[in-house]
Amino acid sequence: MLGLTQGPQPAVVLSSSSYADFVNHMLKELRPEAALKSATIELDNQPPDISLLMDPRRLRRVLCNLIANATEAMPRGGKITLRFRTTPKELRDP
């Protein structure tokens, strides 16, 4: 449905980027917004410093949506904790 209402999406553009740099940059942007809703964003562990082929624009959108959903689910504020786990074939944000 989202694809139909927003029209055609631009092609996926993958670039090799540092995942840790990406996450840390996003946290600098998202923490002040979360604080306006009396929420904090904390790291259980540091994001892995690995290079990934990713579409930073789309991954940014995913992370922003997840944080927005979390803050909306906590109308009185709270703590959002990010955890990172890697395996030889995967990176997970459980």
Backbone hydrogen bonds, N-H to C=O, Kabsch-Sander energy under -0.5 kcal/mol:
donor,donor_aa,acceptor,acceptor_aa,energy
5,T,1,M,-2.2
6,Q,2,L,-1.8
7,G,3,G,-0.8
14,L,12,V,-0.6
15,S,54,M,-2.6
17,S,15,S,-0.6
17,S,52,L,-2.6
19,Y,17,S,-0.6
19,Y,50,I,-2.9
20,A,48,P,-0.5
22,F,18,S,-2.2
23,V,19,Y,-2.7
24,N,20,A,-2.7
25,H,21,D,-2.4
26,M,22,F,-2.4
27,L,23,V,-2.5
28,K,24,N,-1.5
29,E,25,H,-1.3
30,L,26,M,-2.8
31,R,27,L,-2.5
33,E,29,E,-0.7
34,A,30,L,-2.6
35,A,31,R,-2.4
36,L,32,P,-1.3
37,K,34,A,-1.5
38,S,35,A,-2.0
39,A,34,A,-2.3
40,T,78,G,-2.3
42,E,40,T,-0.5
42,E,80,I,-3.3
44,D,82,L,-3.2
45,N,82,L,-0.7
50,I,48,P,-1.7
52,L,17,S,-2.8
54,M,15,S,-2.3
54,M,52,L,-0.8
59,L,55,D,-2.6
60,R,56,P,-2.3
61,R,57,R,-1.7
62,V,58,R,-2.1
63,L,59,L,-2.4
64,C,60,R,-2.8
65,N,61,R,-2.4
66,L,62,V,-2.5
67,I,63,L,-2.3
68,A,64,C,-2.6
69,N,65,N,-2.7
70,A,66,L,-2.2
71,T,67,I,-2.5
72,E,68,A,-2.2
73,A,69,N,-1.6
74,M,71,T,-0.9
77,G,74,M,-2.5
78,G,38,S,-1.4
80,I,40,T,-3.2
81,T,79,K,-0.5
82,L,42,E,-2.8
82,L,80,I,-0.5
85,R,92,R,-2.3
87,T,90,E,-2.6
92,R,85,R,-3.4
